[in-house]
Amino acid sequence: MDHLLTDHAIKRCHRRKILPEWIAATLEHPARTENDDDDPTLVHALRAIPERGFRVLRVIYNETVAPVTVITVYFDDEATDL
């Protein structure tokens, strides 16, 4: 899936040591997706990352634009059932 990262997302990736290929894999093959509770244009894609001890990566993106725009990304230690 073609995607762009906002400046915010880029900064968070650097700070959290999240690799671009993990974002791409999560967008292409999420284990689960969720609608955002507050913004209907946003989707949350979740996927376990083996290189990080199977921690769950959450990628929040705007699906109403092309290419989709990643708003933020982080490891969600509270996500379960993947």
Summary of the structure (lengths in Angstrom):
residues: 82
radius of gyration: 11.6
end to end distance: 20.9
largest distance: 32.5
contacts: 224
relative contact order: 0.27
helix: 27%
strand: 38%
